[in-house]
Amino acid sequence: MAGPGEGWKGVGQAWSVTGTLIAGIIAWGGVGYLVDRWVGFHWLFLPVGMLIGISTGIYVVYIRYGRDDGQT
C-alpha cells in the first residue's frame, strides 16, 4: 500500500526536467540573440540558438534521468 506522499513522488523530478528544458532554450536563445545583435542580422541566430538550447536540454535530461544504469 502506498504512503500518503507517494502520489507526489515524481513532481520534483518533473519540475527539474521542465526547468532544464526552459533554461536551455533561454540560455542558448539569448546567445543567439546576442550574436544577431553583434553580426547585424535580424532574427536569424535567435531561432538557431533556441533549437540548440532545446536539443542540449533534451540531451541533458536524457543523461540525467533517461539512461538505464544497467539495473534490471
N, CA, C and O atoms as a GROMACS GRO file, in nm:
protein
  288
    1MET      N    1   0.084  -0.117   0.000
    1MET     CA    2   0.000   0.000   0.000
    1MET      C    3   0.089   0.124   0.000
    1MET      O    4   0.189   0.130   0.072
    2ALA      N    5   0.053   0.222  -0.080
    2ALA     CA    6   0.131   0.344  -0.094
    2ALA      C    7   0.108   0.436   0.026
    2ALA      O    8  -0.002   0.443   0.082
    3GLY      N    9   0.215   0.507   0.062
    3GLY     CA   10   0.206   0.602   0.172
    3GLY      C   11   0.133   0.730   0.128
    3GLY      O   12   0.098   0.745   0.011
    4PRO      N   13   0.111   0.820   0.222
    4PRO     CA   14   0.034   0.940   0.190
    4PRO      C   15   0.102   1.033   0.089
    4PRO      O   16   0.033   1.107   0.020
    5GLY      N   17   0.233   1.031   0.079
    5GLY     CA   18   0.302   1.122  -0.012
    5GLY      C   19   0.349   1.057  -0.141
    5GLY      O   20   0.417   1.121  -0.221
    6GLU      N   21   0.314   0.932  -0.163
    6GLU     CA   22   0.363   0.859  -0.280
    6GLU      C   23   0.307   0.912  -0.412
    6GLU      O   24   0.372   0.896  -0.516
    7GLY      N   25   0.192   0.974  -0.410
    7GLY     CA   26   0.134   1.026  -0.533
    7GLY      C   27   0.211   1.144  -0.589
    7GLY      O   28   0.202   1.172  -0.708
    8TRP      N   29   0.286   1.214  -0.504
    8TRP     CA   30   0.361   1.331  -0.545
    8TRP      C   31   0.509   1.303  -0.562
    8TRP      O   32   0.589   1.396  -0.567
    9LYS      N   33   0.547   1.179  -0.570
    9LYS     CA   34   0.688   1.142  -0.570
    9LYS      C   35   0.763   1.198  -0.690
    9LYS      O   36   0.878   1.241  -0.675
   10GLY      N   37   0.704   1.199  -0.808
   10GLY     CA   38   0.775   1.243  -0.927
   10GLY      C   39   0.758   1.389  -0.962
   10GLY      O   40   0.806   1.433  -1.067
   11VAL      N   41   0.690   1.465  -0.879
   11VAL     CA   42   0.664   1.606  -0.910
   11VAL      C   43   0.794   1.686  -0.912
   11VAL      O   44   0.814   1.769  -1.001
   12GLY      N   45   0.881   1.663  -0.819
   12GLY     CA   46   1.009   1.734  -0.816
   12GLY      C   47   1.094   1.704  -0.938
   12GLY      O   48   1.158   1.793  -0.994
   13GLN      N   49   1.094   1.579  -0.977
   13GLN     CA   50   1.169   1.539  -1.096
   13GLN      C   51   1.108   1.603  -1.221
   13GLN      O   52   1.181   1.645  -1.311
   14ALA      N   53   0.977   1.610  -1.228
   14ALA     CA   54   0.911   1.672  -1.344
   14ALA      C   55   0.944   1.820  -1.352
   14ALA      O   56   0.970   1.871  -1.461
   15TRP      N   57   0.945   1.890  -1.240
   15TRP     CA   58   0.981   2.032  -1.241
   15TRP      C   59   1.128   2.051  -1.276
   15TRP      O   60   1.163   2.150  -1.340
   16SER      N   61   1.213   1.959  -1.236
   16SER     CA   62   1.354   1.966  -1.271
   16SER      C   63   1.374   1.951  -1.421
   16SER      O   64   1.454   2.023  -1.481
   17VAL      N   65   1.302   1.857  -1.482
   17VAL     CA   66   1.310   1.837  -1.626
   17VAL      C   67   1.259   1.961  -1.699
   17VAL      O   68   1.321   2.007  -1.795
   18THR      N   69   1.145   2.014  -1.655
   18THR     CA   70   1.087   2.133  -1.717
   18THR      C   71   1.181   2.252  -1.706
   18THR      O   72   1.201   2.326  -1.803
   19GLY      N   73   1.239   2.271  -1.590
   19GLY     CA   74   1.333   2.381  -1.569
   19GLY      C   75   1.458   2.369  -1.655
   19GLY      O   76   1.509   2.468  -1.706
   20THR      N   77   1.507   2.246  -1.669
   20THR     CA   78   1.625   2.223  -1.753
   20THR      C   79   1.596   2.257  -1.898
   20THR      O   80   1.678   2.320  -1.964
   21LEU      N   81   1.481   2.215  -1.948
   21LEU     CA   82   1.446   2.243  -2.087
   21LEU      C   83   1.427   2.393  -2.111
   21LEU      O   84   1.475   2.447  -2.210
   22ILE      N   85   1.357   2.459  -2.020
   22ILE     CA   86   1.333   2.603  -2.036
   22ILE      C   87   1.463   2.681  -2.023
   22ILE      O   88   1.486   2.776  -2.098
   23ALA      N   89   1.549   2.642  -1.929
   23ALA     CA   90   1.677   2.710  -1.913
   23ALA      C   91   1.764   2.696  -2.037
   23ALA      O   92   1.834   2.790  -2.075
   24GLY      N   93   1.762   2.579  -2.101
   24GLY     CA   94   1.839   2.560  -2.224
   24GLY      C   95   1.791   2.651  -2.335
   24GLY      O   96   1.870   2.711  -2.407
   25ILE      N   97   1.658   2.661  -2.349
   25ILE     CA   98   1.601   2.747  -2.452
   25ILE      C   99   1.637   2.893  -2.426
   25ILE      O  100   1.677   2.964  -2.518
   26ILE      N  101   1.624   2.937  -2.302
   26ILE     CA  102   1.651   3.077  -2.270
   26ILE      C  103   1.800   3.109  -2.283
   26ILE      O  104   1.836   3.213  -2.339
   27ALA      N  105   1.885   3.022  -2.233
   27ALA     CA  106   2.029   3.049  -2.238
   27ALA      C  107   2.081   3.053  -2.381
   27ALA      O  108   2.145   3.150  -2.421
   28TRP      N  109   2.053   2.948  -2.458
   28TRP     CA  110   2.104   2.944  -2.595
   28TRP      C  111   2.029   3.040  -2.686
   28TRP      O  112   2.087   3.090  -2.783
   29GLY      N  113   1.902   3.065  -2.658
   29GLY     CA  114   1.830   3.167  -2.733
   29GLY      C  115   1.889   3.305  -2.707
   29GLY      O  116   1.898   3.387  -2.798
   30GLY      N  117   1.929   3.330  -2.584
   30GLY     CA  118   1.996   3.456  -2.551
   30GLY      C  119   2.129   3.470  -2.622
   30GLY      O  120   2.163   3.579  -2.669
   31VAL      N  121   2.204   3.362  -2.630
   31VAL     CA  122   2.330   3.365  -2.706
   31VAL      C  123   2.302   3.394  -2.853
   31VAL      O  124   2.372   3.474  -2.914
   32GLY      N  125   2.200   3.331  -2.908
   32GLY     CA  126   2.163   3.356  -3.048
   32GLY      C  127   2.121   3.500  -3.069
   32GLY      O  128   2.156   3.561  -3.171
   33TYR      N  129   2.046   3.556  -2.974
   33TYR     CA  130   2.004   3.695  -2.984
   33TYR      C  131   2.124   3.788  -2.981
   33TYR      O  132   2.131   3.884  -3.059
   34LEU      N  133   2.220   3.761  -2.892
   34LEU     CA  134   2.339   3.844  -2.884
   34LEU      C  135   2.423   3.835  -3.012
   34LEU      O  136   2.479   3.935  -3.057
   35VAL      N  137   2.430   3.716  -3.070
   35VAL     CA  138   2.502   3.701  -3.196
   35VAL      C  139   2.429   3.778  -3.307
   35VAL      O  140   2.494   3.841  -3.391
   36ASP      N  141   2.298   3.775  -3.307
   36ASP     CA  142   2.220   3.855  -3.402
   36ASP      C  143   2.255   4.003  -3.391
   36ASP      O  144   2.278   4.071  -3.491
   37ARG      N  145   2.258   4.052  -3.268
   37ARG     CA  146   2.289   4.193  -3.246
   37ARG      C  147   2.432   4.226  -3.286
   37ARG      O  148   2.458   4.333  -3.342
   38TRP      N  149   2.524   4.136  -3.260
   38TRP     CA  150   2.666   4.159  -3.287
   38TRP      C  151   2.694   4.158  -3.436
   38TRP      O  152   2.767   4.242  -3.487
   39VAL      N  153   2.635   4.061  -3.507
   39VAL     CA  154   2.660   4.045  -3.650
   39VAL      C  155   2.574   4.142  -3.732
   39VAL      O  156   2.614   4.182  -3.842
   40GLY      N  157   2.459   4.179  -3.682
   40GLY     CA  158   2.373   4.273  -3.752
   40GLY      C  159   2.256   4.209  -3.825
   40GLY      O  160   2.186   4.277  -3.900
   41PHE      N  161   2.234   4.081  -3.803
   41PHE     CA  162   2.118   4.015  -3.863
   41PHE      C  163   1.995   4.041  -3.779
   41PHE      O  164   2.003   4.078  -3.662
   42HIS      N  165   1.881   4.021  -3.841
   42HIS     CA  166   1.755   4.040  -3.769
   42HIS      C  167   1.683   3.906  -3.761
   42HIS      O  168   1.627   3.859  -3.859
   43TRP      N  169   1.684   3.844  -3.641
   43TRP     CA  170   1.614   3.720  -3.612
   43TRP      C  171   1.664   3.602  -3.694
   43TRP      O  172   1.584   3.523  -3.745
   44LEU      N  173   1.794   3.589  -3.707
   44LEU     CA  174   1.849   3.472  -3.775
   44LEU      C  175   1.904   3.371  -3.674
   44LEU      O  176   1.871   3.253  -3.680
   45PHE      N  177   1.987   3.418  -3.583
   45PHE     CA  178   2.052   3.326  -3.490
   45PHE      C  179   1.969   3.298  -3.366
   45PHE      O  180   1.997   3.201  -3.294
   46LEU      N  181   1.868   3.378  -3.337
   46LEU     CA  182   1.781   3.351  -3.222
   46LEU      C  183   1.712   3.216  -3.235
   46LEU      O  184   1.719   3.136  -3.142
   47PRO      N  185   1.644   3.186  -3.348
   47PRO     CA  186   1.583   3.053  -3.358
   47PRO      C  187   1.685   2.939  -3.361
   47PRO      O  188   1.660   2.830  -3.310
   48VAL      N  189   1.800   2.967  -3.421
   48VAL     CA  190   1.906   2.864  -3.422
   48VAL      C  191   1.952   2.837  -3.280
   48VAL      O  192   1.968   2.721  -3.241
   49GLY      N  193   1.973   2.942  -3.202
   49GLY     CA  194   2.012   2.926  -3.062
   49GLY      C  195   1.906   2.853  -2.980
   49GLY      O  196   1.939   2.772  -2.894
   50MET      N  197   1.779   2.882  -3.008
   50MET     CA  198   1.671   2.814  -2.936
   50MET      C  199   1.668   2.665  -2.971
   50MET      O  200   1.643   2.582  -2.884
   51LEU      N  201   1.692   2.632  -3.097
   51LEU     CA  202   1.697   2.490  -3.136
   51LEU      C  203   1.815   2.420  -3.071
   51LEU      O  204   1.803   2.306  -3.026
   52ILE      N  205   1.928   2.487  -3.066
   52ILE     CA  206   2.044   2.429  -2.997
   52ILE      C  207   2.013   2.411  -2.849
   52ILE      O  208   2.050   2.310  -2.790
   53GLY      N  209   1.944   2.508  -2.790
   53GLY     CA  210   1.908   2.501  -2.648
   53GLY      C  211   1.814   2.386  -2.617
   53GLY      O  212   1.834   2.315  -2.518
   54ILE      N  213   1.713   2.366  -2.700
   54ILE     CA  214   1.619   2.257  -2.673
   54ILE      C  215   1.686   2.122  -2.694
   54ILE      O  216   1.661   2.027  -2.619
   55SER      N  217   1.771   2.112  -2.797
   55SER     CA  218   1.839   1.984  -2.818
   55SER      C  219   1.939   1.955  -2.707
   55SER      O  220   1.952   1.841  -2.664
   56THR      N  221   2.009   2.057  -2.660
   56THR     CA  222   2.101   2.038  -2.548
   56THR      C  223   2.023   2.004  -2.421
   56THR      O  224   2.067   1.920  -2.342
   57GLY      N  225   1.910   2.069  -2.400
   57GLY     CA  226   1.828   2.039  -2.283
   57GLY      C  227   1.776   1.896  -2.284
   57GLY      O  228   1.776   1.829  -2.181
   58ILE      N  229   1.732   1.851  -2.400
   58ILE     CA  230   1.685   1.712  -2.412
   58ILE      C  231   1.799   1.615  -2.384
   58ILE      O  232   1.779   1.513  -2.318
   59TYR      N  233   1.918   1.646  -2.434
   59TYR     CA  234   2.033   1.560  -2.410
   59TYR      C  235   2.067   1.554  -2.261
   59TYR      O  236   2.094   1.447  -2.206
   60VAL      N  237   2.066   1.670  -2.195
   60VAL     CA  238   2.098   1.673  -2.052
   60VAL      C  239   1.993   1.596  -1.971
   60VAL      O  240   2.028   1.523  -1.878
   61VAL      N  241   1.867   1.610  -2.007
   61VAL     CA  242   1.761   1.536  -1.938
   61VAL      C  243   1.779   1.386  -1.960
   61VAL      O  244   1.760   1.307  -1.868
   62TYR      N  245   1.815   1.348  -2.082
   62TYR     CA  246   1.839   1.206  -2.110
   62TYR      C  247   1.955   1.153  -2.027
   62TYR      O  248   1.946   1.044  -1.970
   63ILE      N  249   2.064   1.229  -2.021
   63ILE     CA  250   2.180   1.184  -1.944
   63ILE      C  251   2.146   1.175  -1.795
   63ILE      O  252   2.187   1.080  -1.728
   64ARG      N  253   2.071   1.272  -1.745
   64ARG     CA  254   2.042   1.276  -1.602
   64ARG      C  255   1.936   1.175  -1.560
   64ARG      O  256   1.950   1.111  -1.456
   65TYR      N  257   1.830   1.161  -1.640
   65TYR     CA  258   1.716   1.081  -1.594
   65TYR      C  259   1.680   0.962  -1.684
   65TYR      O  260   1.616   0.868  -1.637
   66GLY      N  261   1.721   0.963  -1.809
   66GLY     CA  262   1.669   0.866  -1.902
   66GLY      C  263   1.755   0.744  -1.925
   66GLY      O  264   1.707   0.643  -1.978
   67ARG      N  265   1.880   0.751  -1.887
   67ARG     CA  266   1.966   0.636  -1.914
   67ARG      C  267   1.933   0.520  -1.822
   67ARG      O  268   1.896   0.537  -1.706
   68ASP      N  269   1.948   0.402  -1.878
   68ASP     CA  270   1.932   0.281  -1.798
   68ASP      C  271   2.068   0.249  -1.738
   68ASP      O  272   2.166   0.228  -1.811
   69ASP      N  273   2.076   0.245  -1.607
   69ASP     CA  274   2.203   0.221  -1.538
   69ASP      C  275   2.242   0.076  -1.532
   69ASP      O  276   2.335   0.039  -1.459
   70GLY      N  277   2.174  -0.007  -1.608
   70GLY     CA  278   2.207  -0.148  -1.608
   70GLY      C  279   2.142  -0.225  -1.495
   70GLY      O  280   2.171  -0.343  -1.476
   71GLN      N  281   2.056  -0.162  -1.421
   71GLN     CA  282   1.987  -0.229  -1.310
   71GLN      C  283   1.858  -0.288  -1.364
   71GLN      O  284   1.770  -0.216  -1.408
   72THR      N  285   1.848  -0.417  -1.359
   72THR     CA  286   1.727  -0.484  -1.408
   72THR      C  287   1.656  -0.556  -1.297
   72THR      O  288   1.553  -0.617  -1.320
   0.00000   0.00000   0.00000
